[in-house]
Amino acid sequence: MNKDKIKAKITELREIMKAQNEDYTSDQELRLPQPPLNKAGVSNRKIALTKDFDAVVKNNNFLNLLNTRTSKRKYTEEALTIGELSFLLWATQGVKQIVGKERKATFRTVPSAGARHPFETYLFINRVEGLEQGLYHYLPLEHKLEYLKAIEDQTEKVNEAFCGQIFFATAAVDFVWTVIPYRSEWRYTVNAQKYALVDAGHLCQNLYFASESIGCGACGIGAYEQDLADGLLGLNSAPSSAEDNEFVVYAASVGKVDKKEE
Ligand SMILES: Cc1cc2nc3c(=O)[nH]c(=O)nc-3n(C[C@H](O)[C@H](O)[C@H](O)COP(=O)(O)O)c2cc1C
């Protein structure tokens, strides 16, 4: 791309970082139906998760967590337990309360503009006790995991989609967060896109601290090939303003870390 084209693209993209002041009537104001709080499960293989985290959380000292948190890319071969994975899912998208009779909203362990929570959580699992390698999807409303499918040559394909970051492809578990923009656009129209990107940071920040507190390390991942990553998850991600449009916005690897190596 030549310099002028890059400048034009940058100018266009910077606008998404600003508050949009145009007066748009939202679908909520038009009293159109509210989109679902999360995607419904599609698999008959659901895995129950625990909310009893006393046994898994080893470090509750917040000051200590602030001081030790770094992006960790070197993991041991040790598997996570299902209890530890339950905690990480809870910490990043766990639903604490469902409010509202007709127009429902969720309050979760992370903040989100207008409690829209426009995300879905997918996992590439390599090493979690009792779970086979493959692609999984978190069901926050039920606090369950569903097994979606095995991915042939998972390590190679994930490595390719995530720009050759082999530590990510081989980590015990990878979190991949998608956004369904309409969940927020229903209320915020042209401000929803900025809010979603801001909100995504909250998920990963909680993952960093939750990982640290259970003897794991995490690394946020923004480098990936959009089409390949969306393709691995089987998403309807072509450019569109459709209500079911969904695509990857952020990811993070997690694994046990060797304390001696820190
Ligand atoms: C939005 C975002 C995207 C990132 N993408 C990657 C990535 O693709 N690969 C990687 O190795 N680290 C990635 N990182 C980690 C940063 O490189 C790291 O946070 C930074 O170097 C500061 O180090 P620290 O987290 O240890 O404080 C990303 C972090 C953020 C917040």
The ligand as an SDF file (V2000), in Angstrom:
LIG
                    3D

 31 33  0  0  0  0  0  0  0  0999 V2000
   -4.2350   -5.7670   22.4320 C   0  0  0  0  0  0  0  0  0  0  0  0
   -2.9860   -6.5630   22.6710 C   0  0  0  0  0  0  0  0  0  0  0  0
   -2.4890   -7.3720   21.6660 C   0  0  0  0  0  0  0  0  0  0  0  0
   -1.3500   -8.1450   21.8930 C   0  0  0  0  0  0  0  0  0  0  0  0
   -0.9330   -9.0010   20.9120 N   0  0  0  0  0  0  0  0  0  0  0  0
    0.1290   -9.7900   21.1520 C   0  0  0  0  0  0  0  0  0  0  0  0
    0.5130  -10.7580   20.1890 C   0  0  0  0  0  0  0  0  0  0  0  0
   -0.1290  -10.9680   19.1600 O   0  0  0  0  0  0  0  0  0  0  0  0
    1.5910  -11.5130   20.4670 N   0  0  0  0  0  0  0  0  0  0  0  0
    2.3210  -11.3740   21.6300 C   0  0  0  0  0  0  0  0  0  0  0  0
    3.2900  -12.1160   21.8160 O   0  0  0  0  0  0  0  0  0  0  0  0
    1.9680  -10.4710   22.5640 N   0  0  0  0  0  0  0  0  0  0  0  0
    0.8970   -9.6820   22.3650 C   0  0  0  0  0  0  0  0  0  0  0  0
    0.4880   -8.7880   23.3230 N   0  0  0  0  0  0  0  0  0  0  0  0
    1.2240   -8.6760   24.5900 C   0  0  0  0  0  0  0  0  0  0  0  0
    2.0460   -7.3670   24.6100 C   0  0  0  0  0  0  0  0  0  0  0  0
    3.1370   -7.5140   23.7560 O   0  0  0  0  0  0  0  0  0  0  0  0
    2.4870   -7.0810   26.0530 C   0  0  0  0  0  0  0  0  0  0  0  0
    1.3500   -6.7720   26.8330 O   0  0  0  0  0  0  0  0  0  0  0  0
    3.4570   -5.9140   26.1120 C   0  0  0  0  0  0  0  0  0  0  0  0
    4.6850   -6.2370   25.5100 O   0  0  0  0  0  0  0  0  0  0  0  0
    3.7230   -5.4730   27.5390 C   0  0  0  0  0  0  0  0  0  0  0  0
    4.2350   -6.5460   28.3070 O   0  0  0  0  0  0  0  0  0  0  0  0
    3.5310   -7.0730   29.6410 P   0  0  0  0  0  0  0  0  0  0  0  0
    2.1440   -7.5390   29.2840 O   0  0  0  0  0  0  0  0  0  0  0  0
    4.4050   -8.2210   30.0870 O   0  0  0  0  0  0  0  0  0  0  0  0
    3.4830   -5.9540   30.6070 O   0  0  0  0  0  0  0  0  0  0  0  0
   -0.6600   -8.0460   23.1310 C   0  0  0  0  0  0  0  0  0  0  0  0
   -1.1850   -7.2460   24.1440 C   0  0  0  0  0  0  0  0  0  0  0  0
   -2.3290   -6.5260   23.9350 C   0  0  0  0  0  0  0  0  0  0  0  0
   -2.8810   -5.7070   25.0780 C   0  0  0  0  0  0  0  0  0  0  0  0
  1  2  1  0
  2  3  1  0
  2 30  2  0
  3  4  2  0
  4  5  1  0
  4 28  1  0
  5  6  2  0
  6  7  1  0
  6 13  1  0
  7  8  2  0
  7  9  1  0
  9 10  1  0
 10 11  2  0
 10 12  1  0
 12 13  2  0
 13 14  1  0
 14 15  1  0
 14 28  1  0
 15 16  1  0
 16 17  1  0
 16 18  1  0
 18 19  1  0
 18 20  1  0
 20 21  1  0
 20 22  1  0
 22 23  1  0
 23 24  1  0
 24 25  2  0
 24 26  1  0
 24 27  1  0
 28 29  2  0
 29 30  1  0
 30 31  1  0
M  END
$$$$
